[in-house]
Amino acid sequence: MDSKLQKTLFIAMLASQAVVISLVERTIPTPFAFAPGAKLGLGNLITIIALFTLSQKDCLKVIGLRLLLSTFLGGTFSTFLYGFAGVTFSFIIMSLIKKLGPRRVSVVGISILGGIMHNIGQLTVFALISRSLLVLNYLPILSFSGILSGFFVGITGNYLLVKIAPLQQLHKQLLDGWKLQK
């Protein structure tokens, strides 16, 4: 099988896994009693894997497919807006922070920042819709849930990148690319 087809299949596989995880997560009650509406963000596990195994362009494909398909299969226009803002904020920050390299920041650290930024993106949309900055008072509570979720997702993502051979190989290629850039 040629490498372009393999990459396309890998992107499709990651996107479909993220969609299934996101849909299943919607059926799970929120584990954060202190933060109504907060979710674990388990679909972000696939984002972390994509971020550390694919180019930014291909990672965006995974994220875009996940957002669109999740919305079509069980969302509304407002869930799309919140999701779009969340993934945009988190992807930009995670991509920028990842450029610092593995010696300065870990998968877990990047995941935690992604979780916090996802919440900031969603609250920004809510503030615009409600035309009130008072909703930003919820940020400390959501940030705490973002830290917990990001930590869990980061630990799991790091484990998968180290223990699953095909992911390990792709992750190593990305790390080698970082070393060549310096």
Secondary structure, DSSP 8 states (H G I E B T S, - for coil): --HHHHHHHHHHHHHHHHHHHHHHHHTS--S-TTSTT----TTHHHHHHHHTTS-HHHHHHHHHHHHHHHHHHH--HHHHHHHHHHHHHHHHHHHHHHTT-TTT--HHHHHHHHHHHHHHHHHHHHHHHHT-GGGGGGHHHHHHHHHHHHHHHHHHHHHHHHHSHHHHHHHHHHHHHHHHH-
